[in-house]
């Protein structure tokens, strides 16, 4: 295919692959810092619209940082990124609400884990957290049952799809060019220039930043980088709460430390809907949002991978329970009733689904932190799990700084 006409000076061109909120944040912030230095920028997105996958299908929660391991990239970026995201939303009129949430223990056996979460929040300097008792839980969420809880006032909700699209607009205002419906098929290098063969032609650049989300490991291998992990996707299914009076804002359970997900919770979205969920079931397609979505290559990659087999064997009991809740509305409802006992089947209706791309090592352990790797003239975002959307502005700034330093760019 021919070289793209707008891409004739590769020595002063920086390419970005991935039009999710992380890729767009990187593109916007790097182009802002370098726009006076005659660099050209392009961004390739394989879908017809930006923020189509994990950004557009996530829970919409503005995370506080209370859960993450102290001194990790997730903790530090969430701490600074949350404030930056709120400021961004205020400046550009992005729908959001810092409404707060409650984390609720429904049985005494959860108290010890709740104590650990609170201590973790203090270590991460999470703002506006305090202990609440049964009466205080009721005052905040009248239908919620809880013995003890944590009020997290710095949490909230954001329309991340709108935020991502605004970042795309700002990137274009800085001279960047976005190519949609443009999938990166190969990444080659000739005479120290990156050549990206795409579904729309060949793009050339001196430096390349890859924010591939669920395809991050495959894109790394295309660039001759061993990611030392593999992406395995899990589908999270939600129900819509029809009786909206039962939830005011956000209600979370105490997560089971043995299970790699936070558990089902209640979230008021920016459009007024209230979602209940998600569960977590194996997805037979990396970006498979439907129960029957299937891709042979994706399934074979996951099911033949030692890391997935070891993870599955260690969590077999949880996996069976999650799969049953995917099939049975009654089982899903019973789980929700742990937090809101008065919920009835008529109160919930099957809703949308999202996908969480887990980065698994060969030993079956989950990479539980962000992972950014420089490789020759490339920089790969190999893993950006939650709270990547909340932290996206901080991540974008960090990646921009790393790119300038690692690539020796003139700022």
Buried (B, 14 or more C-beta within 10 A) or exposed (E): EEEBEEBEEBEEBBBBBBBBBBBBBBBBBBBBBBBEEEBBBBBBBBBEBBBBBBBBBBBBBBBBBBBBEBEBBBBBBBBBBBBBBBEBBEEEEBBBBBBBBBBBBBEEEBEEBBBEBBEBBEBBEBBEBEEBEBEBBBEBBEBBBBBBBBBBBBBBBBBBBBBBBBBBBBBBEBEBBBBBEBBBEEBBBEEEBBBBBBEBBBBBBBBBBBBBBBBBBBBBEBBEBEBBBBBBBBBBBBBBBEBEEBBBBBBBBBBEEEBBBBBBBBBBBBEEBBBBBBBBBBBBBBBBBEBEBEBEEBBEBBEEBEBBBBBBEBBEEBBEBBBBBBEEBEBBBEBBBBBBEEBEEEBBEEBBBBBBBBBBBEEBBBBBBBBBBBBBBBBBBBBBBBBBBBBBBBBBBBBBBBBBEBBEBEE
